[in-house]
Amino acid sequence: MKDLIRKILKEDLGYWGVNGKNMGPKLEEESKGENYMFFSNLKQMRRQLDIMINEFDANMVNDTLNNGHDWADDHITEAKVNIDQVFDFFMNKLKDEDGEYITDMLEERWSEKYKKSIDCNNVKGFSQRAHCQGRKKKK
């Protein structure tokens, strides 16, 4: 697991100094704009979430949370609340005066045919995985 995480950080994500405390993403010169930390933090959160969701053993996480480390669950809950607020703020920026979304991107929906075609035993990506988890909860 440790080697896999190092590989992801160093090779796949272009991190430098994968040796403990000296980690950080390589930033291209043009990415160092006025708000580069905002985007850098979003990318870092996505990388960390991807590792926690796809690489961490769920039983280990459950055992850890149940054995005195429920503070981690509290932090994730609070982080979600904060992300929701920022997301909602930017979503509202995409609306016109009538409250309609300016972009068609937000109105795309999966067709019923597509939803039925998803093989929950062989999901492709986070969205399909979330869809299958929701399908299981309904049963």
Summary of the structure (lengths in Angstrom):
residues: 139
radius of gyration: 18.9
end to end distance: 33.3
largest distance: 52.2
contacts: 257
relative contact order: 0.05
helix: 63%
strand: 4%
